[in-house]
Every structure is written in C-alpha cells, then in structure tokens.
Amino acid sequence: MANRNPTRPPAADSPDRATGRAAVYPAPQRPFEIREYPLRPVKPDEALARVRMATICRSDLHSYHGLRPNPCPGILGHEIVGTIAQLGDEVGCDLRGERLRVGDRVTWTMFFHPDHSYVSEILDLPQKSPGLRKYGHDRVEDEPHFLGGFAEYCYLLPGTGILRLPDALTDEEAAPLNCGVATMIAVTEAAGIGLGDTVVIQGLGLLGLYGCAIAKSRGARRVVGIDAVPSRLARATAFGADIVLNAAVLSPEALVAAVKVECAPVGADAGIEVCGVPEAVPLGLRMLRPGGRYIIGGLVNPGSTFHLDGNEILRGLLALRGVHNYHPRHLVQALDFVVANRDRFPFGELVDARFALDEIDEAFARAADHSALRAAVVPWATRQPSA
Ligand SMILES: [Zn+2]
C-alpha cells in the first residue's frame, strides 16, 4: 500500500505555505518571540505534523526559568497533539502497527534516537539510548527548525514512535499522554503495583493525579495522596485517591504515622515520589511495609540530594528505583489507559486554560503561578480573551 506523500507543505491548509510561525524561547526569563522559519519537504523517513495543541509541562517551566540547561534560542514544548501534514515514504505504521496517513491525528514519543544500540536493543531501554534527543530541546536556528510544540509545525524525525489517536479522545485528554501519562505508566509499572496493594503518592500535581488514577486502575486497594496545596488535595479524590494528607499541616512524623494507619497493618506496599522535593524520599521510605518498593519519579533536576541511612533500606528489605523517560510501549499503554478510564476520571479537566501562540507569555505566567494546572498552547487559534 502506497502512502500519499505530498511534496509541498501542507496541503490541508495552504498549499503554497512555505514557512511556519514559532514561539521562540530566546533565553531564560525573557519574553517569547514569534518568528517565522522556512518549511521544507519531509525526507523519506520523516513526517511533518501540524500542531493542534501543546501543553506546558513542568520541565518547560524549568527551562524557561533557567533551572535546567536548554539550547537557546529554541522552541520548547514536548506534550504535543498534531495532524500529519506530510509523510515520508518510509514512514509506514504507528507504534500499534496501524498504517499512517496524511490527515491522521497523532501524538508521538517525546524523544527519538538515531540508531540501534546495546542499550536500546539488548537492555531494552530505548529511553536511555546513546544519542537520544528530545522534542523541545534543539536550537531553532538549525534545520529543520521545527522540533518543539510551541509552533505551527513539528517535524517527526527518525526514531520517533508515532501513535494514532482515536476520534473520541479530545486534544485536552491527549496532549499529556506522551509525557505525564506515559511517565506514570512507567513509574507505576516499576513500583509493581498490583491487586490489593496500598500505595502512597507524594506530590499531587499532574503526575501525582495520573499516578492515583493508574494505581487504582492497576488494582490498588488503597491510595494515599500527600501534598501541601489544598486545591490539589481536593482534586486528588476525583482521580482515585482514597485519602489525602496535607503536608503543610501534618509534621513528618504525623505523616508517617497516618500512612501506617491508612495502609494497615504495617505500611504501604509501594511509595512514589513525584513532588520534586528531595527530602520526601527518606520520609516516603519510612512509610513502606517491610519489603516495600519505592520509585523516584520527580527529582528531575541535578543536585537533588538527600540523607539516607542505608541500614534502614537493608533492615526494611526495601527496593529503591528511579524512573526517567519511558519505553515506547508505555505510550501505547497510556493511550489505552486514558481511553478505558475517561468516564471514570475527569482527565479533560486537567488542561484548564488555552492560549493562542502569541499569548504564550501569559500561558507560561499562568502555569508558573499555578493558576492553570496544565496550560495549553493552540498555535492555530486566533488570539482571544482568556478565561
Ligand atoms: Zn514533560
């Protein structure tokens, strides 16, 4: 079966369109600049997506605030939903084996890597392949310019896992799939959460909320959520938390005691850190039962040090693991999870503010001050008063 492969970008909107607009991040803490860059026809092993929506992830904010190195000037954004505008002849199927076509609505892995390697093939850890690159992490001046979400287009380079989206799923439900949801599928898998488990989740931002919902879906008997922000605690119960504990009110000792009571008789089977606070790790380990499992999923910045008595790990027979990025299968599972549970949990409410491309400064301000949980940039939307 032959793929349609238009040689001019992108037939669906404007056949003569030879450039696209991008919100360029010039340097940390500086306003975005709307710039135009040329589009080129895709190579045989590439696709070009017209971006429908890209949401602002916490790591975009970290880059924007200069807390993590990111090439400048660049296009941030890696949680992306798009429509395929051009498809190279060698790009055949999506991650599930379904034939891709121009016009398909898709998301894709937030990373891509050039070649097979020992790490990707033998260790089965493609997410840690040598030479791995991530969308939203390249200099915009370099070809093909469009490799981030906050722009009208994004090129999908070789080594990207593309996934078709069912029509029933909204863009708001789909945008966080390739970062937040897939990451939490990987985290909860690593935590070994199964039928009847008790789980404690430290941090009830987007990752923690998905974590609560996925833990319940994996069969957890009791999920305890911990955060210090009242609005997050209130929301967590809608996402599957059986009980929430306010870390701004309870002392560390009281938190440990409360989790032990909730996860009777001897503590939680699994603990998950997604709050980004290093001191949460030794505290969370104290909440586990003998033989419990603990996953670090939120300490994404270097310098996240904490003090730990190794003897407590030994005596507790505890397992401690980190999770970074995810295997492409986790993106497929993330989609299946959201499709299967979209009536049970209000995923669509998580993306709670939409902005046009030239409103991106406001979008980042709202994400930074937490007045929007997941702000979305809709590059083809016209500027309008935001709610
Ligand atoms: Zn992200």
Boltz pocket constraint, residues with backbone or C-beta under 6 A from the ligand:
constraints:
  - pocket:
      binder: B
      contacts: [[A, 57], [A, 58], [A, 59], [A, 60], [A, 78], [A, 79], [A, 179], [A, 180]]
      max_distance: 6.0
